[in-house]
Amino acid sequence: MGQLETMLGSELPDAIKKAREIGERGRKPQVVRVRRSFVRLEKFGGTVEDERKPLPRPERPLSAQMITPKGLALKLYLLMLFAAQCEAPVGKEWPRPYPIEPDARTTDSWEGLVATVAKYVGPGVQASSVRTNKLRQITQAMKTLEEMGLVKSATGVKGQVRRGVLLLCENGKSKDTGAASIPYAVPADDESFLEIPIGFFTNGWIHALTNSEIAALLMWFDVMKFDATHVTPEGGAPITVGYVLSNVRHGFYGLSRDTYETHKPLEAFQILDVHRPSKRYDSGKWKDFKEDSNDLVCHRVVLRDGAFDKEAGPVVLDVLKRRDATNEWRQSFGGFRQPRRW
């Protein structure tokens, strides 16, 4: 919560302003397309013995490989896709990605689009040191993306990302092609891609959510587009929902149960509606468990319309304050809502 408060009082408003500026003057996409292979393995990756441990990191989808407590790689790469699709048409490459820092040719930069908590860590001029630390974080994220085959140095020399980068295809296959890397092009209509609402970027959600929350949200975007079903809650009207079984979550999305549990804060932030099986306790245990029970079903999830139309900072901060005060995930409009059952 402290980091979000710091960003709200410093970098987050400027990052939102820059994202909106880029979105308004560009091609004005309503969604950002992300190739499915970035989020989901094409072939089943196998089962795991420990429910809370996903596949080994190198075997996970690229988005799941980027789940770290503090790293910027996932957020930075998604911001790159956002910027690319604001400037390049569907099916086309983005020939001139932004530099890390603004220069004489452009005021657009990754420094301007990224919001971080870059603390002062030594003597000297504080403002300069904070900026230097932020640039160091971005540079390190760029090098991580380079190692994953998602960007390459514009100079052609590995590691020289401070001199500019070229965006590569989000399937990561450039890592295996050597010098013949695959340039990034905006996904065409006939490709398999999930869609992120533009407000995720222009209202700062990409900065306010954790890497685990973002990775889980990408999974839900994918599930809702490709595997959605229809159910009728108790006493309610039919709704379109998505769900993932644990073997699919592990074997295709590479996500642990801990990451899956982010449905709680995502629900509190009013991004998801979660419908819980009536015989399943909040702890995950079952009432009257039987191996052959037809009631052994997982949570059903609904993506809320207009979830990203509000600025993220105040919504998330309010929820985090309530959580710290009550140890419960409460929605930002007040009061704890009982878990939905169906």
N, C-alpha and C positions, 0 to 999 in steps of 0.2 A: 504494500500500500504506500509505503514511504517513497518508493521510486516513482510510482505513478503521480503522487502529489508533486514531487520534484519536477517531473516532466510537464505537468499541467502548468506549473509556474515558470517554465523556461522554454523547452524546445517543442513540445507537442503542438501548441497553437501555430507556430511557424511552419512545422512539417505539414499540418493540415492545410494551411493557406497555400503552400507550394503545390501540394497534390491537387487541390481544387483549381489552381491556376493552370497546371498542365492539362488537367482534364477538360477545362472549359475551352482552351484555345486549340485543342487537338481535334481528334476524330469523335470525341464525346461518346465512347462506348458505354453502354449501360451495365455490361458485365465484363469481367476479365476471364478469358478462356485459358484453362490450364490442361495440358494433355494428361489423359488419365494415367499414363505410365509413370508420371511423376509421383502419384499418390498410391497407386495400386499395382502390384506385381502382375505381369501377364500370365505367369504360371504359379500354381500354389507353392508356397515356400516351405511348407511342412508344418507339423505341429510342434508344440513346446511342452516340456514337462511342468514348468512352473508358471502358473496362471499370471503372475505379475511380471514375468520376464518375456519380452518379445523375441523375435528371431535375432541372431547375432547381427550386429550393426551393419556389416558389409552386405548382408543378405536382405535387408529391408528395402522398401521403396525409398527413393531419395528424400522425400519429405520427412519420412520417419527417421532417417539417418540424421536429420538436422535437429532432433529434439535434444536440446541441451539447456541447462538452467539459464545461461546468460548469452549464448552465442547469437550473432546477428544474421547468420547465413540464410536461414529460412525467410525471415522478414525482408532482408535485402533482395533476395532473388524474386520474391513475389512482387516487391516494388518495381523491380526491373521489368517483369512481365506487364505490370500496370502501365509503366511509362512507355514501353514498346508498343502496346496496343492503343495508346493515346496518339501515337505518331505514325504507326505503320498500318497499311490496310490488311485485311484478312488475306492470308496466304503469302504475304510479302515479308522480307527481312527488314530489320531496323539497322540501317548502315552506320548511324552515328550515335551510339549510346553516350550518356552523359559522362563527364569526368568525375572523379571522386570529389574534387574541389571546383568551385566556379572559377572561370578564367576570363580572359579578355574576349573570347568568342561567345561564351554562353554563361548566363547566370543560373542555369539549371545544373544541378549536381546531386550526387548521392548524399553528400553531406547535408544538403538542404532538405532532402526527402526523408531522411532517417532521423528519428527521435531517440536519443539515448540518454542514459544517466552517466555522463563522463565526468567523474569526480576529479578534483584537483588532488594530485598525489605527490607534490613536491614543492620546493621553493621556486621563486621567480614570479613572473607576472601571472596571476591566477587565470584570467580570461584566456590568455594564450595557452596555458597548460591544459585547461579543460578542452579546448579545441584540438590540441595536439593529441590528447587521449582519445577523443572521439574519432579522429582520423585514423588513429592506430587501430581502433576497433573495427572500423569499416574496412581498412586494408586487410586485417586478419580474416574477416568474413570473405572478402574477395579471394584471398588465397585458398580458403576452404572450398569455395565454389570452383576455383580453378582445379583443385585436386579431384573434385567430383565430376569434372568434365562438363560443367555448366557455363563457364566463361573461359576465355583465354586472353592473355595479354595482347593488347593491340600491337605491340612491338614484335610479337612472335617469340619473345624470350620469356621463358617460364619465370614467374615470380615478379615480373615488372608491372604489376597491376596498378601501381600508382600513376603510371603513364597512360592509363586508359585500358578498357577491356572491350572485347566483342562478346556479345551474348550468344550462347550455344543452346541447342535444342534441349528441352527439359527432360528428355528421356535418358540423358546421361551417357548415351552411346558414344559420344565424342571421346570419352576416356579410353575407349578401346580401338579408336581409329588412327591414333598417332597424329601425324601432321594433317591428315585429311579430316579435320573436325567438321561437325555438322552445324552450320549456322542456324540460329534461331529464326523462325518465321512464325507469324501469327497463325494459330491453328485454322485450317480451312474448314468449311462447313461439313465436309464428308469425313472428318477425323473424329476420333473419340476424345471428347474433352468435357470437363466439368466447368461450371460457371460460378464465379465469385461476384456478387453484386458490387457495383462500383463504390457504394457507400462504405464498404469495408476499408477502402483506401482513403476516400475523401472525407470521411468522418473519424478517422484515426483509430479504428478498431485494430488495425494491424499492429499498432504500437501499444495499445492498452492490454491486449491479450498476451498470454504466455505462449511459448513455442508449443507446449503440449496442447493447449487449448486450440491453437491454430491447426496443428496436425490433425487433431480429432475433428475439427470443423471441416477440414478438407475431405476427410473420410465421409462425413455426413452429406456434404455437397455431392460427392460421388454416388453414395447410396441412393440419395433422393432422385438423382437423375436417371440412374440405370437400374435400380432394384426396388423402386417404391411399390408399395402395395396399398390396398384399401381395407380398413377395418372399421367396425362400429363399436365405439366405447359404450359402456353401460349407460343406458338412458340418453345417448347422444346420437348425432347424425354421423354418417360415414365420413371418414377423413382419409387423406393420403398420408401414409407414414412410411418410414424406413426403419430397418433394424439390421443388426449384424450379430451373427452367432460368434462365439469366442474363437472357433477354429478359423473363420473367415477373417476376423479382426487380426489374429496372429499371422495366419498363413498368407493373406493377400495384402493387408495394410501394414503389417509389421508393428502393430501398436500393442502395448502392454495394457493390463487391466487398469493400472494407475492412470494412463492416458485416457482410456475409455471413461473413467470416472469423472472426467472434466465435463460430462453432461450436466453435472450439478451446478457448477458456476455458469456454464453456458445457458442453462435454464434460468438461473437467477438474473443473468444479464438480459433476459427476454429475447434471446436468440433462438432457443429451442423450446418446444413444449415436449415434455417427457411423460408418456403414458406407461404406468407400471403394472405388471401382472398382478391380479388381485390376491394371489396366493404367495407372492414373493415379498419377503420383508425388505426393508431398506438396507439391511445388512447383506442382502444377497442370498440369504438362506430361504428354503422353501417350507411351507406348511404342508404336512401330510405328504412328504416326498415319496415318490415311487419312480423307479427307473423307467417304466413304460408310460408315465403320465403324459397325457396330451397337454397338460397345463405348463409344462416346462418350456416356457417361451421367454424371450428377453424383452427388455424395454423397447417400446415403440416410440419413435421420435418424429416430431413435426417441425419443419423449419418455419418460423414465424414470418409472415409477410411484413415487409418494411422494417425488419430487425435492425438494419444498418442505417436507417434514415436519421437517427439521432447521433450527436457527437458521443463518442465512446467514453471519454474521460470522466464526465460527471456521473454517468450511469454506473460504470465499473467501480469508481471510487465510493459511491454511496453503498453499493452492495458489499464491498470489502470492509467498510466501516461497520456495517450491520453484522457481518460474519465475525469480525474480531470481538464485537460486543456480546454476541449471543452464541457463537460457535455453530451457527446454522447458516446455510446459504439461503438468503432472503432476497426477494425481488426488490428492485430499486423503487417501485411505487408504493412500498410499505407493506408491512405485515407478512408473516410466514404463511405461505399457501400449502395446504396439505397435499402430499403426493397424489397425482392423478392415478386412478386405477381403471382398468378396463377388463 
